[in-house]
Amino acid sequence: MAQAANTAASSTVNLKWRVVDIAVASVIGVASALIYWLVALLTAAPWTALDAVVPGLPGLFNGLWLFAGPLAAIIVRKPGAAVYAEVVAGILEALMGNMWGGLATFLIALVQGVCAELAFAIVRYRKWTLPVSALSGALSGVGCWAYSFIENLQGINLAGSYGIVYLITTVVSGLLLAGILMWYLYRAIARTGALDKFASGREVRGISA
């Protein structure tokens, strides 16, 4: 069954969002916002310490801010799910208060969501596999890096805090935490029956539509 799920593909794409799709994507966004807010508090000190050792090394934490999009996409399986969940998470995180401010938090969430969505758009929303989920997390990491690089005016300083090391660490973190880990989290949730209203959940449990 695991192998079948890992290679699953759909010949058609259902573009219509149901109430349950919106509800679950929203729940993912809300829960992610709380985690994002806590991560910002808990990583502030270690971020500074790691950056002092190797500029850009704190990018290893960034996957902890990237997972809402890939998780929502692989569960809901509707175009726009990754963008929606990531933006909801970003807006709520900003409303709870953080060091970056509302506009910056919204913009980076939008960029990360669009980049996460891109992985599923590339396969025309027909493949919902581990490699695509991993790509989604990695691309979200690229978006996170690009926004941070431009916002902090690094110019051509690729050795700076938001330079090449930050790109590598952020992409790796996104791939592992937001892409691969979220794939296995989704499957664990699906096995409980909580996602039986979704094709993603029925697929894991071998239930016909």
C-alpha positions as CSV (number, residue, x, y, z in Angstrom):
1,M,0.0,0.0,0.0
2,A,2.8,2.4,0.8
3,Q,4.4,1.9,-2.6
4,A,1.1,2.4,-4.3
5,A,0.5,5.7,-2.4
6,N,4.0,6.9,-3.2
7,T,3.3,6.6,-6.9
8,A,-0.4,7.7,-6.9
9,A,-1.6,9.9,-9.7
10,S,-4.9,11.3,-10.8
11,S,-6.0,11.7,-14.4
12,T,-8.5,14.4,-13.5
13,V,-8.3,17.6,-11.4
14,N,-11.2,18.7,-9.3
15,L,-10.9,22.5,-9.1
16,K,-14.0,23.0,-7.0
17,W,-13.3,23.6,-3.3
18,R,-15.8,22.0,-0.8
19,V,-16.6,23.4,2.6
20,V,-14.6,20.7,4.2
21,D,-11.6,21.6,2.0
22,I,-11.7,25.2,3.3
23,A,-12.2,24.1,6.8
24,V,-9.3,21.7,6.9
25,A,-6.9,24.1,5.1
26,S,-7.9,26.8,7.5
27,V,-7.3,24.5,10.5
28,I,-3.8,23.7,9.1
29,G,-3.2,27.4,8.7
30,V,-4.3,28.3,12.3
31,A,-2.3,25.4,13.9
32,S,0.7,26.3,11.8
33,A,0.5,30.0,12.9
34,L,0.7,29.1,16.5
35,I,3.7,26.8,15.8
36,Y,5.4,29.5,13.7
37,W,4.9,32.1,16.5
38,L,6.4,29.7,19.1
39,V,9.3,28.8,16.8
40,A,10.1,32.5,16.4
41,L,10.4,32.9,20.1
42,L,12.4,29.7,20.8
43,T,14.9,30.2,17.9
44,A,15.7,33.9,18.5
45,A,18.8,33.2,20.7
46,P,20.1,30.1,18.9
47,W,19.7,31.9,15.6
48,T,22.1,34.6,16.6
49,A,24.5,32.1,18.0
50,L,24.6,29.9,14.9
51,D,24.9,32.9,12.6
52,A,27.9,34.0,14.6
53,V,29.6,30.6,14.0
54,V,28.7,30.4,10.3
55,P,26.7,33.1,8.5
56,G,23.6,31.5,7.1
57,L,23.6,28.4,9.2
58,P,20.4,29.4,11.0
59,G,18.6,28.6,7.8
60,L,18.4,25.1,9.2
61,F,15.5,26.4,11.3
62,N,13.5,27.7,8.4
63,G,11.6,24.5,7.6
64,L,9.7,25.1,10.8
65,W,8.1,28.0,9.1
66,L,7.4,26.4,5.7
67,F,5.3,23.3,6.4
68,A,1.7,24.7,6.2
69,G,1.7,24.9,2.4
70,P,3.0,21.4,1.5
71,L,0.9,19.8,4.3
72,A,-2.4,21.5,3.1
73,A,-1.6,20.7,-0.5
74,I,-1.1,16.9,-0.1
75,I,-4.2,16.6,2.1
76,V,-6.7,18.9,0.4
77,R,-5.4,18.3,-3.2
78,K,-6.9,21.4,-4.7
79,P,-5.1,24.1,-6.6
80,G,-4.3,27.0,-4.2
81,A,-4.3,25.0,-1.0
82,A,-0.6,25.6,-0.3
83,V,-0.9,29.3,-0.9
84,Y,-4.1,29.5,1.2
85,A,-2.7,27.7,4.2
86,E,0.6,29.5,4.2
87,V,-1.0,32.9,3.9
88,V,-3.5,32.1,6.7
89,A,-0.6,31.0,8.9
90,G,1.4,34.1,8.1
91,I,-1.5,36.6,8.8
92,L,-2.4,35.0,12.1
93,E,1.3,34.8,13.1
94,A,1.6,38.6,12.4
95,L,-1.6,39.3,14.4
96,M,-0.1,37.5,17.4
97,G,2.9,39.7,17.1
98,N,6.4,38.9,16.0
99,M,9.7,40.7,15.3
100,W,9.1,41.1,11.5
101,G,5.9,43.0,11.5
102,G,2.6,42.4,9.7
103,L,3.5,43.3,6.1
104,A,6.8,41.5,6.0
105,T,5.2,38.3,7.5
106,F,2.4,38.4,5.0
107,L,4.7,38.9,2.0
108,I,7.1,36.1,2.9
109,A,4.2,33.8,3.7
110,L,2.8,34.6,0.2
111,V,6.1,33.9,-1.5
112,Q,6.6,30.7,0.4
113,G,3.1,29.5,-0.4
114,V,3.4,30.3,-4.1
115,C,6.7,28.4,-4.3
116,A,5.3,25.4,-2.4
117,E,2.3,25.4,-4.8
118,L,4.6,25.4,-7.8
119,A,5.7,21.8,-7.2
120,F,2.2,20.6,-7.5
121,A,1.5,22.9,-10.5
122,I,4.5,21.5,-12.3
123,V,2.8,18.0,-12.3
124,R,-0.5,19.6,-13.1
125,Y,-2.0,18.6,-9.8
126,R,-2.0,15.0,-10.8
127,K,0.7,13.5,-8.7
128,W,0.6,13.5,-4.9
129,T,3.8,11.6,-4.1
130,L,6.6,11.8,-1.6
131,P,9.1,13.3,-4.2
132,V,6.6,16.0,-5.2
133,S,6.0,16.8,-1.5
134,A,9.7,17.0,-1.0
135,L,10.1,19.3,-4.0
136,S,7.3,21.5,-2.6
137,G,9.2,21.9,0.7
138,A,12.5,22.6,-1.1
139,L,10.9,25.2,-3.4
140,S,9.3,26.9,-0.4
141,G,12.8,27.1,1.0
142,V,14.0,28.8,-2.2
143,G,11.2,31.3,-1.8
144,C,12.1,32.0,1.8
145,W,15.7,32.5,0.9
146,A,15.0,34.8,-2.0
147,Y,12.7,37.0,-0.1
148,S,15.1,37.3,2.8
149,F,18.1,37.9,0.5
150,I,16.3,40.8,-1.2
151,E,14.7,42.2,1.9
152,N,18.1,42.4,3.7
153,L,19.8,44.0,0.7
154,Q,22.6,41.4,0.4
155,G,23.4,42.5,-3.1
156,I,26.2,40.3,-4.3
157,N,27.4,39.4,-0.8
158,L,26.8,35.7,-1.2
159,A,29.0,35.0,1.9
160,G,26.7,37.1,4.1
161,S,24.0,35.9,6.6
162,Y,21.5,35.5,3.8
163,G,23.9,34.3,1.1
164,I,24.7,30.9,-0.3
165,V,25.0,29.0,3.0
166,Y,21.6,30.4,4.0
167,L,20.2,29.1,0.6
168,I,21.6,25.7,1.1
169,T,20.5,25.3,4.8
170,T,17.0,26.7,4.1
171,V,16.4,24.4,1.1
172,V,17.6,21.4,3.0
173,S,15.4,22.3,6.0
174,G,12.4,22.9,3.7
175,L,12.9,19.6,1.9
176,L,13.3,17.6,5.1
177,L,10.9,19.3,7.5
178,A,8.2,20.9,5.3
179,G,8.4,18.3,2.5
180,I,9.3,14.8,3.7
181,L,8.3,15.0,7.3
182,M,4.9,16.5,6.4
183,W,4.3,13.7,3.9
184,Y,4.7,11.1,6.7
185,L,2.6,13.2,9.1
186,Y,-0.2,13.3,6.5
187,R,0.0,9.5,6.2
188,A,0.0,9.0,9.9
189,I,-3.1,11.2,10.2
190,A,-4.8,9.5,7.3
191,R,-4.3,6.0,8.9
192,T,-6.5,7.2,11.9
193,G,-9.5,7.7,9.5
194,A,-9.6,11.5,10.1
195,L,-9.1,12.2,6.4
196,D,-11.6,9.8,5.0
197,K,-13.6,12.7,3.4
198,F,-10.5,13.3,1.2
199,A,-9.1,11.3,-1.6
200,S,-5.7,11.6,0.1
201,G,-7.1,9.9,3.2
202,R,-9.0,7.1,1.4
203,E,-6.0,6.4,-0.7
204,V,-3.9,5.6,2.4
205,R,-6.6,3.4,3.9
206,G,-7.5,1.7,0.7
207,I,-11.1,2.9,0.7
208,S,-13.0,3.4,-2.5
209,A,-14.6,6.8,-3.1
